[in-house]
Amino acid sequence: MQMCPHFRRCGGCYYLDIPYTQQIKKKQEYLNNTLSFLKGVKIEQIHPSPQEFFYRNKMEFTFGGTAEEPILGQHYIGSFLRIENLKMCLLFDERIGRILEDVREFARKFKIPPYNKKTHTGILRHLKVRVSKTTDEMMIILVTTDAFNFHDEFVEVFKKYPFVKSIYHGINRKLSDIALCDEYNLIAGEEYIREKIDSISFLISPESFFQPNTQVAHIIYRETKEEMKLTSDEYVLDLYCGSGGIGLYIAKDVKFVYAIDIDINSTKILEENLKINDLKNLEVITGDVRKILPFVKRNNFDFAICDPPRSGMSKKAIRRVCEKDVKKIMFFSCKIETGVENLKEFLKCGYKVKKVIPYDMFPHTPHMEVIFFLER
């Protein structure tokens, strides 16, 4: 494997100069130390990613430079202003180097100025790219500060790539340097690309959440389902469900799922996911878990799946879960520091940790995905 020439500067990678087996060892040591307060609980060995390189299904790149010499890549480590002009990315997709160069040439040809974070002038902000690892379909999202008059010319860039199935233009008028958009406009191709895990299809939109490492997600979904030992009679809470994750994956094997998420765009896509998978035993609820959960009429559940964002769950949300009669909880954490704080709140409610299973969702970074199996 050719070493990425940018890894010591690019903010996407941290461990590329460390053998993968050593990365796993470092993460295991950190996890064991962090969870040392869980006396008598076995912490399993980290499940490595089947794919060490090119595993990510989503990446965000930032524009910089000038209209005459545009830059497109990722921020230097520790810098919000300096951008490394990427020619390749070992984490995302082997084809991305060609696409980045073509988009740079497009910006150069039409002399479209990049957004300047100091003066808040310019147009081009981000290029977001999503790819299905099971269908090989790719989605391109160009993010600008405002209206954009080069839709046809931008679409023309990708006509030589048959795998590009969806092209969006997103507008972000905020001063902050984030890739989230105020609006999205489909300018070519399909509304969604499609990912598949076993028999379940997942529609992917510009902002829908899907685990960034599809192969590891597959392993997690399959092994968690096996751990649950389902009998088709279970009632399940799927909290922070997004557009559909493990709750959607197990729906056909349980009695009923109540899925809750605050993002209306995600829950709309989840509704579409139910249709394409012909599932009728999952109710989609849009709202904040800590506010909406008391209004779920059912009070006893066999399982609760809690997969919050990196910031974790609020104490009130945890109390709301504990107020329901939930026998077992699968708590997912992609940031162990906040995960531990949430875990301690569940312990106060009388839950006990029965098992800890970590997965290396993010090779060549310090991060991992950890699942805590709780009972009371």
C-alpha positions as CSV (number, residue, x, y, z in Angstrom):
1,M,0.0,0.0,0.0
2,Q,1.4,3.4,-1.0
3,M,1.7,5.7,1.9
4,C,-0.5,8.8,1.6
5,P,1.8,11.8,1.1
6,H,-0.6,14.0,3.1
7,F,-1.1,12.0,6.3
8,R,1.2,14.0,8.6
9,R,-0.7,17.2,7.6
10,C,-4.3,16.1,6.7
11,G,-6.8,16.1,9.6
12,G,-8.4,12.8,8.4
13,C,-5.6,10.4,9.5
14,Y,-3.5,10.0,12.6
15,Y,-2.1,6.5,12.7
16,L,-1.0,5.8,9.1
17,D,2.6,5.4,10.2
18,I,1.7,2.7,12.8
19,P,1.0,-0.9,11.7
20,Y,-2.7,-1.7,12.0
21,T,-2.2,-4.4,14.6
22,Q,-0.4,-1.8,16.8
23,Q,-3.3,0.6,16.3
24,I,-5.7,-2.0,17.6
25,K,-3.4,-2.6,20.6
26,K,-3.2,1.1,21.5
27,K,-7.0,1.4,21.3
28,Q,-7.5,-1.7,23.4
29,E,-5.2,-0.4,26.1
30,Y,-7.0,2.9,26.2
31,L,-10.4,1.3,26.3
32,N,-9.4,-1.1,29.2
33,N,-8.0,1.8,31.2
34,T,-11.0,4.0,30.6
35,L,-13.4,1.2,31.6
36,S,-11.4,0.0,34.6
37,F,-14.2,1.1,37.0
38,L,-16.4,-1.7,35.6
39,K,-15.2,-4.4,38.0
40,G,-15.7,-8.0,36.9
41,V,-17.0,-7.0,33.5
42,K,-15.3,-8.7,30.5
43,I,-14.2,-6.2,27.8
44,E,-13.9,-8.1,24.6
45,Q,-11.0,-7.6,22.2
46,I,-11.6,-5.0,19.5
47,H,-13.1,-6.4,16.4
48,P,-10.8,-5.1,13.6
49,S,-12.2,-3.7,10.4
50,P,-12.2,-6.2,7.5
51,Q,-11.0,-3.3,5.3
52,E,-8.1,-1.3,6.6
53,F,-8.0,1.3,3.7
54,F,-10.7,2.9,1.6
55,Y,-13.4,1.9,4.1
56,R,-15.3,5.2,4.6
57,N,-18.6,5.7,2.7
58,K,-18.7,9.5,3.3
59,M,-16.1,12.3,3.2
60,E,-16.2,16.1,3.3
61,F,-13.6,18.2,1.5
62,T,-13.0,21.9,1.8
63,F,-12.2,24.5,-0.8
64,G,-9.4,27.0,-0.4
65,G,-6.8,28.9,-2.4
66,T,-7.9,31.4,-5.1
67,A,-10.2,31.4,-8.2
68,E,-7.1,31.1,-10.3
69,E,-5.5,28.3,-8.3
70,P,-8.2,26.5,-6.3
71,I,-7.4,24.1,-3.5
72,L,-9.6,21.2,-2.5
73,G,-8.8,18.8,0.3
74,Q,-8.9,18.7,4.1
75,H,-7.6,21.0,6.9
76,Y,-4.2,20.6,8.3
77,I,-4.2,19.0,11.7
78,G,-5.0,21.7,14.2
79,S,-5.8,24.4,11.7
80,F,-9.0,25.9,10.4
81,L,-7.4,28.0,7.7
82,R,-4.7,25.8,6.0
83,I,-6.0,23.2,3.6
84,E,-4.0,20.3,2.2
85,N,-4.6,20.0,-1.6
86,L,-5.4,16.3,-1.6
87,K,-4.4,14.0,-4.6
88,M,-5.6,10.8,-2.9
89,C,-7.3,9.6,0.3
90,L,-6.6,6.2,1.8
91,L,-9.6,6.3,4.0
92,F,-12.4,7.0,1.5
93,D,-12.3,5.7,-2.1
94,E,-9.6,4.9,-4.6
95,R,-11.4,7.0,-7.2
96,I,-11.6,10.2,-5.2
97,G,-8.3,11.7,-6.5
98,R,-9.6,11.9,-10.0
99,I,-12.8,13.5,-8.8
100,L,-11.0,16.1,-6.7
101,E,-8.8,17.1,-9.6
102,D,-11.7,17.3,-12.0
103,V,-13.6,19.6,-9.6
104,R,-10.5,21.8,-9.1
105,E,-10.3,22.1,-12.9
106,F,-13.9,23.0,-13.1
107,A,-13.5,25.7,-10.4
108,R,-10.3,27.0,-12.2
109,K,-11.9,27.0,-15.7
110,F,-14.9,29.2,-14.6
111,K,-12.8,31.2,-12.0
112,I,-15.2,30.5,-9.2
113,P,-13.8,32.0,-6.0
114,P,-13.5,29.7,-2.9
115,Y,-15.1,30.9,0.4
116,N,-12.7,32.9,2.5
117,K,-13.2,32.2,6.3
118,K,-11.6,35.6,7.3
119,T,-13.4,37.9,4.9
120,H,-16.5,35.7,4.5
121,T,-16.4,36.3,0.8
122,G,-16.4,33.8,-2.1
123,I,-18.7,31.0,-3.3
124,L,-17.2,27.4,-3.1
125,R,-17.2,25.9,0.4
126,H,-17.3,22.1,0.4
127,L,-17.5,19.0,-1.7
128,K,-19.2,16.2,0.0
129,V,-19.1,12.7,-1.5
130,R,-21.0,9.6,-0.4
131,V,-20.6,6.1,-1.8
132,S,-22.4,2.8,-1.4
133,K,-20.0,0.0,-0.6
134,T,-22.5,-2.6,-1.7
135,T,-23.9,-1.0,-5.0
136,D,-20.9,1.1,-5.8
137,E,-23.1,4.2,-6.4
138,M,-21.7,7.6,-5.6
139,M,-23.4,10.9,-4.6
140,I,-21.7,14.2,-5.2
141,I,-22.8,17.3,-3.2
142,L,-21.3,20.7,-4.0
143,V,-21.8,23.2,-1.1
144,T,-21.7,27.0,-1.9
145,T,-22.5,30.2,0.0
146,D,-25.5,31.1,-2.2
147,A,-27.1,30.7,-5.6
148,F,-24.9,29.1,-8.2
149,N,-25.1,29.5,-12.0
150,F,-23.0,26.6,-13.2
151,H,-25.3,23.6,-12.6
152,D,-25.0,22.3,-16.1
153,E,-21.3,22.8,-16.3
154,F,-20.8,21.0,-12.9
155,V,-22.9,18.1,-14.0
156,E,-20.9,17.8,-17.2
157,V,-17.8,17.0,-15.0
158,F,-19.2,13.7,-14.0
159,K,-20.7,12.4,-17.2
160,K,-17.6,10.2,-17.7
161,Y,-18.2,8.5,-14.4
162,P,-21.1,6.0,-14.7
163,F,-20.9,5.3,-11.0
164,V,-21.9,8.8,-10.1
165,K,-25.7,8.4,-9.8
166,S,-26.7,11.5,-7.9
167,I,-25.5,15.2,-7.9
168,Y,-26.7,17.9,-5.5
169,H,-26.1,21.5,-5.0
170,G,-26.3,22.6,-1.3
171,I,-26.4,26.1,0.0
172,N,-24.8,27.1,3.4
173,R,-25.2,30.8,4.2
174,K,-23.8,30.5,7.7
175,L,-20.5,32.1,8.7
176,S,-19.4,29.0,10.6
177,D,-17.2,26.5,8.6
178,I,-19.6,23.5,8.5
179,A,-20.8,21.4,5.6
180,L,-24.4,21.3,6.7
181,C,-26.7,23.2,4.3
182,D,-29.8,25.4,4.6
183,E,-31.2,23.7,1.4
184,Y,-30.4,21.0,-1.1
185,N,-31.2,21.0,-4.8
186,L,-31.0,17.8,-6.8
187,I,-29.4,18.9,-10.1
188,A,-28.9,15.5,-11.8
189,G,-29.6,11.8,-11.3
190,E,-31.4,10.0,-8.6
191,E,-32.7,11.4,-5.3
192,Y,-31.0,8.7,-3.3
193,I,-28.2,6.1,-3.6
194,R,-28.8,2.8,-1.9
195,E,-26.8,0.8,0.6
196,K,-27.7,-2.8,1.5
197,I,-26.9,-5.0,4.5
198,D,-28.1,-8.6,4.1
199,S,-31.8,-8.3,2.9
200,I,-32.4,-4.7,4.1
201,S,-31.9,-1.7,1.8
202,F,-31.1,1.7,3.1
203,L,-31.7,4.9,1.2
204,I,-28.8,7.4,1.5
205,S,-29.6,11.1,1.1
206,P,-27.1,14.1,1.3
207,E,-27.6,14.3,5.1
208,S,-28.9,10.9,6.2
209,F,-26.9,9.1,8.9
210,F,-25.3,5.8,8.1
211,Q,-22.4,4.2,9.9
212,P,-19.3,5.4,8.1
213,N,-17.7,1.9,7.7
214,T,-20.3,-0.3,6.0
215,Q,-18.5,-3.6,6.5
216,V,-18.1,-3.0,10.2
217,A,-21.8,-1.9,10.4
218,H,-22.7,-5.2,8.8
219,I,-20.8,-7.1,11.5
220,I,-22.2,-5.0,14.3
221,Y,-25.8,-5.4,13.1
222,R,-25.4,-9.2,12.6
223,E,-23.7,-9.8,15.9
224,T,-26.0,-7.6,17.9
225,K,-29.0,-9.4,16.5
226,E,-27.5,-12.7,17.5
227,E,-26.8,-11.4,21.0
228,M,-30.4,-10.3,21.3
229,K,-31.7,-13.9,20.7
230,L,-34.9,-12.7,19.1
231,T,-38.1,-14.8,19.2
232,S,-40.4,-12.5,17.1
233,D,-42.3,-11.5,20.2
234,E,-40.1,-8.5,21.3
235,Y,-41.1,-4.9,21.6
236,V,-38.1,-2.6,20.9
237,L,-37.3,1.1,21.3
238,D,-34.9,2.5,18.7
239,L,-33.7,5.8,20.0
240,Y,-31.7,8.3,17.8
241,C,-32.7,6.0,14.9
242,G,-31.7,8.4,12.1
243,S,-32.9,7.2,8.8
244,G,-32.7,3.6,9.9
245,G,-30.0,1.5,11.4
246,I,-30.1,-1.6,13.5
247,G,-33.8,-1.0,14.4
248,L,-34.7,-1.2,10.7
249,Y,-32.4,-4.2,10.3
250,I,-34.1,-6.3,13.1
251,A,-37.7,-5.1,12.4
252,K,-38.7,-8.2,10.5
253,D,-37.6,-10.4,13.4
254,V,-39.5,-8.7,16.3
255,K,-43.0,-7.9,17.2
256,F,-42.8,-4.1,16.9
257,V,-40.3,-1.2,16.9
258,Y,-40.8,2.4,18.0
259,A,-38.2,4.5,16.3
260,I,-37.5,8.1,17.5
261,D,-35.3,10.8,16.1
262,I,-35.3,14.6,16.3
263,D,-34.3,15.2,12.6
264,I,-37.4,15.3,10.4
265,N,-35.3,14.7,7.3
266,S,-34.0,11.5,8.7
267,T,-37.4,10.2,9.8
268,K,-38.8,11.0,6.4
269,I,-36.2,8.8,4.8
270,L,-36.9,6.1,7.4
271,E,-40.5,6.1,6.2
272,E,-39.2,5.5,2.7
273,N,-36.9,2.8,4.0
274,L,-40.0,1.0,5.5
275,K,-41.7,1.1,2.1
276,I,-38.9,-0.3,0.0
277,N,-38.3,-3.1,2.6
278,D,-42.1,-3.7,2.9
279,L,-42.0,-3.4,6.7
280,K,-45.2,-2.5,8.6
281,N,-44.2,-3.2,12.2
282,L,-42.2,0.0,12.8
283,E,-43.6,3.3,14.0
284,V,-41.6,6.4,13.1
285,I,-41.8,9.2,15.7
286,T,-40.1,12.6,15.1
287,G,-39.0,14.4,18.2
288,D,-36.5,14.9,21.0
289,V,-36.1,11.6,23.0
290,R,-36.2,13.4,26.3
291,K,-39.4,15.2,25.4
292,I,-41.3,12.6,23.3
293,L,-40.5,9.4,25.0
294,P,-43.1,9.9,27.9
295,F,-45.8,10.1,25.2
296,V,-45.1,6.7,23.8
297,K,-48.0,4.8,25.3
298,R,-46.3,1.5,25.7
299,N,-44.3,1.3,29.0
300,N,-42.7,-2.1,28.9
301,F,-40.0,-3.1,26.3
302,D,-37.8,-6.0,25.8
303,F,-35.0,-3.9,24.3
304,A,-33.9,-0.3,23.9
305,I,-31.3,0.5,21.3
306,C,-29.6,3.8,22.1
307,D,-27.2,5.1,19.4
308,P,-26.8,8.8,20.2
309,P,-24.4,11.2,18.4
310,R,-20.9,11.8,19.6
311,S,-22.1,14.2,22.2
312,G,-24.0,11.4,23.9
313,M,-27.4,11.5,25.7
314,S,-28.6,14.1,28.1
315,K,-29.2,13.1,31.7
316,K,-32.9,13.8,31.2
317,A,-33.1,11.5,28.1
318,I,-31.4,8.7,30.1
319,R,-34.0,9.2,32.9
320,R,-36.8,9.0,30.4
321,V,-35.4,5.6,29.2
322,C,-35.1,4.4,32.7
323,E,-38.7,5.4,33.5
324,K,-39.8,2.9,30.9
325,D,-39.8,-0.8,31.9
326,V,-36.9,-1.8,29.6
327,K,-35.3,-5.2,30.3
328,K,-32.2,-4.8,28.2
329,I,-30.4,-1.9,26.6
330,M,-27.8,-1.9,23.8
331,F,-26.0,1.4,24.2
332,F,-23.7,2.4,21.3
333,S,-20.9,4.9,21.8
334,C,-18.6,6.3,19.1
335,K,-16.9,8.6,21.7
336,I,-15.9,6.6,24.7
337,E,-15.5,9.7,27.0
338,T,-19.1,10.8,26.6
339,G,-20.2,7.2,26.5
340,V,-18.7,6.5,30.0
341,E,-20.6,9.5,31.4
342,N,-23.8,8.2,30.0
343,L,-23.0,4.7,31.2
344,K,-22.6,5.9,34.8
345,E,-26.1,7.4,34.6
346,F,-27.6,4.1,33.5
347,L,-25.8,2.4,36.4
348,K,-27.5,4.8,38.8
349,C,-30.8,3.7,37.4
350,G,-30.1,0.1,38.4
351,Y,-28.7,-1.3,35.1
352,K,-25.7,-3.5,35.1
353,V,-23.2,-3.9,32.3
354,K,-23.2,-7.5,31.1
355,K,-20.9,-7.3,28.2
356,V,-18.7,-4.7,26.3
357,I,-17.9,-5.3,22.6
358,P,-15.7,-2.8,20.8
359,Y,-15.4,-2.5,17.0
360,D,-12.8,-0.6,15.0
361,M,-15.2,1.5,12.9
362,F,-12.5,4.0,12.2
363,P,-9.0,2.5,11.3
364,H,-6.1,5.0,11.2
365,T,-7.9,7.3,13.7
366,P,-8.1,7.2,17.5
367,H,-11.8,6.4,17.4
368,M,-13.8,3.2,17.8
369,E,-17.4,2.1,18.3
370,V,-18.3,0.4,21.6
371,I,-21.5,-1.4,22.4
372,F,-22.5,-1.9,26.0
373,F,-25.1,-4.6,26.8
374,L,-27.1,-3.5,29.9
375,E,-29.7,-5.3,32.0
376,R,-31.6,-4.7,35.2
